[in-house]
Amino acid sequence: MNSAQRLVSESATTQSVGEGARGVATGADVRGNSVPRFVTQAGVSHLLAIPEEEVRRISRDAGLGRVERVGNEEETYFTYDELYQVGVLAARSKRRRDHYAVHRNTD
């Protein structure tokens, strides 16, 4: 189990996106205060200010998000807990890249 999967398994609030979902593909499921229950991949990218490719990589590596397919189109949805986890993993990845870049330049 890699560190990304370990973070996901340790999360106390991890749940299946499908639990309580009513029409995830259409975005119809909203909370009582009109806040959507899920965030799209593009939304995660925008909120965390990281490229969609990075969100896609983190999602794939950590097993986060749920892919919904309708016809030829597909969209990945994340719970708010998964959004948080993607942010943590993105920060760790950036810190690691920065650390290696600094040490590579000082060697």
Secondary structure, 3 states (H helix, E strand, C coil): CCHHHHHHHHCCCCCCCCCCCCCHHHCCCECCCCCECCEEHHHHHHHHCCCHHHHHHHHHHHCCCEEEEECCEEEEEECHHHHHHHHHHHHHHHHHHHHHHHHHHHC
